[in-house]
């Protein structure tokens, strides 16, 4: 039992910093040139989750504020985010969901 506890502690110490954000803007930027479809699917997932989690009508209460039109394709979403990644290299190290949300907010602001 003592060995199991020591082994568990060693494993936890070895993990170091734990992060919930698996993708950063840098990773998405790499994917923009190698697998743009995956970027589009990722961006669509961020958009869908944001709309499910807070809804587009929760003014001031949500974490994001964008309203993607229904006729926008996954390819367009990828183009928007990849373009913003090229334009804003200075913030590519931020977590990808935040970068995507800010990019979508700039491209698709909700009407007041």
C-alpha positions in Angstrom: 0.0 0.0 0.0 2.8 2.4 0.9 4.5 1.8 -2.5 1.2 2.5 -4.3 0.9 5.9 -2.5 4.5 6.8 -3.3 4.0 5.7 -6.9 0.8 7.8 -7.2 2.5 10.9 -5.7 5.4 10.5 -8.1 3.0 10.3 -11.0 1.2 13.4 -9.8 4.4 15.3 -9.3 5.6 14.2 -12.8 2.5 15.6 -14.4 3.5 19.1 -13.7 1.1 21.7 -14.9 -2.3 20.4 -15.9 -4.1 22.3 -18.6 -7.6 22.0 -19.9 -6.8 23.8 -23.2 -5.4 21.1 -25.5 -5.2 23.5 -28.5 -3.6 26.9 -28.6 -3.7 29.4 -31.5 -0.3 28.1 -32.5 -1.7 24.6 -32.9 -4.6 25.9 -34.9 -2.2 27.9 -37.0 -0.2 24.8 -37.9 -3.5 23.1 -38.8 -4.4 25.9 -41.1 -1.7 24.8 -43.5 -2.0 21.1 -43.0 -5.6 20.3 -42.2 -8.0 23.2 -42.7 -11.0 21.0 -42.5 -10.1 20.1 -38.9 -9.8 23.8 -38.1 -13.3 24.3 -39.5 -14.7 21.4 -37.5 -12.9 22.7 -34.3 -14.3 26.2 -34.8 -17.8 24.9 -35.5 -17.6 22.9 -32.2 -16.6 26.0 -30.3 -19.4 28.0 -31.9 -22.0 25.2 -31.2 -20.9 24.8 -27.6 -21.0 28.6 -27.0 -24.6 28.8 -28.4 -25.7 25.7 -26.5 -24.0 26.8 -23.2 -25.2 30.4 -23.1 -27.5 31.0 -26.1 -27.1 34.0 -28.4 -29.6 36.1 -26.5 -28.0 36.2 -23.1 -26.8 39.8 -23.3 -24.0 40.5 -20.9 -24.3 37.2 -19.1 -22.3 34.9 -21.4 -18.6 34.4 -21.9 -18.9 35.1 -25.7 -20.8 37.5 -27.8 -21.1 36.3 -31.4 -24.0 35.3 -33.6 -22.8 33.2 -36.6 -25.4 33.1 -39.3 -27.0 29.8 -40.2 -25.8 30.0 -43.8 -22.1 30.2 -42.9 -20.1 27.1 -43.9 -17.5 25.2 -41.9 -15.0 26.2 -44.6 -15.8 29.9 -44.1 -15.3 29.5 -40.3 -11.9 28.0 -41.0 -11.0 30.8 -43.4 -12.0 33.5 -40.8 -10.0 32.0 -38.0 -7.0 31.1 -40.1 -7.0 34.7 -41.4 -7.1 36.1 -37.9 -4.3 33.8 -36.9 -2.1 35.2 -39.6 -3.1 38.7 -38.8 -2.6 38.4 -35.0 0.6 36.3 -34.6 1.2 38.2 -31.3 -1.6 36.3 -29.5 -1.4 32.9 -31.0 -0.2 31.5 -27.7 -3.7 32.0 -26.1 -6.0 29.0 -25.7 -7.7 28.2 -29.0 -11.3 28.4 -27.7 -10.7 32.0 -26.5 -9.0 32.9 -29.8 -11.8 31.3 -31.8 -14.5 33.1 -29.8 -12.8 36.5 -30.1 -12.4 35.9 -33.9 -16.0 35.0 -34.3 -17.1 37.9 -32.2 -15.2 40.2 -34.6 -16.6 38.5 -37.7 -20.2 38.0 -36.5 -21.2 40.5 -33.9 -24.7 40.1 -32.5 -27.1 42.9 -33.5 -28.0 45.0 -30.6 
